[in-house]
Structure formats: structure tokens, C-alpha cells
């Protein structure tokens, strides 16, 4: 295989790998957000909080791998202008997803401080579904050290990733705009189309 053709294939492989990882990251962070929104509510429980920690770990693991592949692709000579554009687009989308994930972690920290766990039970916010009355005062107690420490470590890890991303690639977010992008001719299958542009392929983000 000629060197140019190998570079093109390598570039397409990197873009598809990053696009697939971006889709998985979006699903993981969306699932994590749904769990965060239930903290302090009638469905809150130790099991829900453990599942939130698991989803958070999954999202952070995906973020580490995606950041590594994207940085490697952006630092090497692109096989084509299209590959460079796609990698930059994915970089900005990744940056935005990580910032939203960090906001959810801060929200989780705040809610876990308001509604701590005491004796294995959660002091819930009464929503009217389980009875009438004021919210339990048990929610004002101190958060368990393990929960606080866990969330602080998660927040610091994501903040560190964001700082490394901003210093690792000079791609201003304002260079991305919503535009209609064409599918590559090679991506005729459903799986390949999803790997290239995700479930929202067609109208998507492009680099100015």
C-alpha cells in the first residue's frame, strides 16, 4: 500500500475511533446526569449513589482515552484537510461535553451535602408523592467523608483534564459553527455512519 493511502486509512481510523468514543461518552454523561437529578428525591438511595459513582468512573475513563487519541491525531500531520477538520470538531465537542460533566459533578456534590446518608438511609426531599409535610431536617447534617472525598477527587480529575486539554491544543471553541455536513462516500453502513458523525449526522458542527 502506498504511503499516502496508508496515511488516509490511518486518519479515517482515528476519526472513526474518536467519533465512536465521543458517542459512548455522551451516553455515559447523559446517564450520569439522570442519576444526579434524582439525588435528594424520593428515588434516592445508597444503590442510586453507587450507580452514580460507577457512571462517573465510566465517563472519566472514556474521557482519558478519547483525550489521548485526539491529542495524538491533532499533533501529527493530518492525512487530509477533512481529517483535520473532523478531529478539531470532535475536540471542541469533547471539551463541551467535559465542561457539562463537571457541572453535573458540582451539582452532585451540592446535593449530597444537602441530603446526606445516615445509618444507610437517605434523608430525601419530600416531593408530595410519599406524603405531606416539610423536608426532613436530617438533610442538613454533614456529608459522610467517603462521599465528599469521592466527589472532590472526581471533580479535581475532570478539572485537571480540562486544564490539560486547553493547554494541549489551541482550538478556540468559537471556530465551530452548526452546519450541514456530508457523509463520506465510504460510510454506507449504519455502523460506519454512526462512527463518523454519530446519531445526529447531517446537521452537525463544523470548523470555521
PyMOL commands that set and color helices and strands:
alter all, ss='L'
color gray80, all
select helices_A, chain A and resi 3-36+46-75+81-114+137-140+145-168+173-175+190-197
alter helices_A, ss='H'
color red, helices_A
select strands_A, chain A and resi 117-118+121-122+176-180+203-207
alter strands_A, ss='S'
color yellow, strands_A
deselect
rebuild
show_as cartoon
